[in-house]
Amino acid sequence: MALNTSNDFLLSVLEGLVDGILLVSPNGELMFANSAATQLCQKLNPKEHYPIEVWRSCEALIESREWYGDRPLVIESELQIEDHQTYRIRVQWLQLDEPCLLVRLEDQQRSLQSLAVTEAKKFGLTPREAEVWFLKRCNLSRKEIAARLFITIDTVKKHLGNIQSKRQAHQESWC
């Protein structure tokens, strides 16, 4: 099943997204992959179009039609690779000329980094506080943050205290 040119607008939108986007036919044929998905799939499984974990999520959605019919449903799973990087896989039905599976591959670290940058601006964090905040958002311990940034644990505690004060001040200004 190939996508026709009437979907050019949709394809250009999908290409512009930060997340990896795959369109997969119900029989497993790859119909489209944006550049983010292509890079990610090459990193995860260079021998295949996409990792087997993606197809397992697709199969779960296909099988769910027996129980849920055509109700909107999103299947989510996570894929963790050896460098402790986590990717979220989300699959849902998309009706184009024929039904296909829309697969979103989200790099959790990139998403957290984007969120941390947004919050750093919103709370008025210094560049160093922003670094500490990003690592905290990645669930690193104070000790791990200190080691990663070559600072003491007490310095990490001080930065986290400053961040908490700035977050509270921001929340109070909205009340």
C-alpha positions in Angstrom: 0.0 0.0 0.0 1.6 3.3 -1.0 0.5 6.8 -0.1 -0.8 8.9 -2.9 0.2 12.4 -3.7 -3.1 13.9 -2.2 -1.4 13.3 1.1 1.6 15.5 0.3 0.5 18.1 2.9 0.1 15.5 5.6 3.5 14.0 4.8 5.2 17.4 4.9 3.7 18.1 8.3 4.8 14.7 9.6 8.3 15.3 8.2 8.5 18.5 10.3 7.8 16.8 13.6 10.6 16.3 16.2 9.2 12.8 17.1 9.9 9.9 14.8 6.8 9.1 12.7 6.1 5.9 10.9 3.1 4.9 8.9 2.7 1.2 8.8 0.1 -0.9 6.9 -1.9 -3.5 8.9 0.3 -6.2 7.3 3.5 -4.6 8.5 4.6 -2.8 5.4 6.4 0.5 6.0 4.6 3.2 4.1 6.3 6.3 5.4 9.1 7.3 7.8 10.0 10.9 8.6 13.7 11.7 8.9 13.6 11.5 12.7 12.1 8.0 12.6 14.6 6.9 9.9 17.6 8.0 12.0 16.1 6.4 15.2 15.3 3.1 13.5 18.8 2.9 12.0 20.2 3.5 15.5 17.9 0.9 17.1 17.9 -1.8 14.4 20.0 -1.1 11.3 19.0 -4.3 9.6 15.2 -3.7 9.6 12.9 -0.8 8.6 11.8 -0.6 12.3 12.5 -2.4 15.6 10.5 -5.5 16.4 9.1 -3.7 19.5 7.3 -1.3 17.2 5.6 -4.2 15.3 4.6 -5.8 18.6 2.8 -2.6 19.6 1.2 -2.5 16.1 0.0 -6.1 16.5 -1.5 -5.2 20.0 -3.5 -2.4 18.4 -4.6 -4.6 15.5 -5.7 -7.3 17.9 -7.5 -4.8 20.1 -10.0 -4.1 17.3 -11.7 -7.4 18.3 -12.4 -6.1 21.8 -12.9 -2.3 21.2 -14.0 -2.1 17.6 -13.4 1.3 16.0 -13.2 3.2 19.2 -10.1 5.5 19.3 -7.3 3.7 21.1 -3.6 4.4 21.6 -1.2 1.6 22.5 1.9 2.8 24.4 5.1 1.0 25.3 8.7 1.9 26.0 11.9 0.7 24.5 15.1 1.0 26.5 18.5 0.5 24.9 21.8 -0.3 26.4 22.9 3.3 27.0 19.9 3.7 29.3 18.1 5.8 26.7 14.3 5.4 26.7 12.0 5.7 23.7 8.2 5.8 24.0 6.3 4.0 21.3 2.7 5.2 20.7 0.5 3.5 18.0 -2.9 4.5 16.9 -5.1 4.0 13.8 -5.0 6.7 11.1 -7.5 6.7 8.3 -6.0 7.8 5.0 -7.1 6.2 1.7 -7.0 3.0 3.7 -6.5 2.5 7.4 -2.9 2.4 8.6 -1.0 2.6 11.8 0.5 5.9 13.0 3.6 5.1 15.1 5.2 7.9 17.1 8.7 7.3 18.5 9.5 9.8 21.2 13.1 10.2 22.5 12.3 10.6 26.2 15.6 12.4 26.9 15.1 14.9 24.1 11.6 15.5 25.4 12.8 16.0 28.9 15.5 18.3 27.7 13.0 20.4 25.8 10.7 20.5 28.8 13.7 21.5 31.1 14.7 24.3 28.7 11.1 25.7 28.6 10.9 25.5 32.4 14.3 27.1 32.8 13.1 30.1 30.8 9.7 30.2 32.6 11.3 30.1 36.1 14.3 32.4 35.2 17.0 29.8 36.0 20.6 30.5 35.5 22.5 28.3 32.9 23.9 26.1 35.7 20.6 25.8 37.4 19.1 24.8 34.1 21.7 22.0 33.8 21.0 20.8 37.3 17.2 20.9 36.6 17.6 18.9 33.4 19.5 16.2 35.1 17.0 16.2 38.0 14.2 15.8 35.4 16.1 12.8 34.1 15.8 11.2 37.5 19.4 11.4 38.4 20.3 11.5 42.1 22.0 14.4 43.7 25.2 12.4 43.8 24.9 11.5 40.1 24.2 15.1 39.2 27.3 16.2 41.2 29.5 13.7 39.4 28.1 14.5 36.0 28.7 18.3 36.5 31.9 18.0 38.5 30.4 19.9 41.5 29.9 18.9 45.1 26.6 17.4 46.4 26.2 20.5 48.6 26.4 22.7 45.4 23.7 20.5 43.8 21.5 20.9 46.9 22.0 24.7 46.8 21.0 24.8 43.1 18.0 22.6 43.7 16.9 24.9 46.6 17.3 28.0 44.4 15.3 26.2 41.7 12.5 25.3 44.1 12.3 28.9 45.3 12.0 30.2 41.8 9.4 27.7 40.9 7.3 28.6 44.0 7.7 32.3 43.3 6.5 31.7 39.7 3.5 29.7 41.0 2.6 32.4 43.5 2.7 35.1 40.9 0.0 33.1 39.0 -2.4 33.0 41.9 
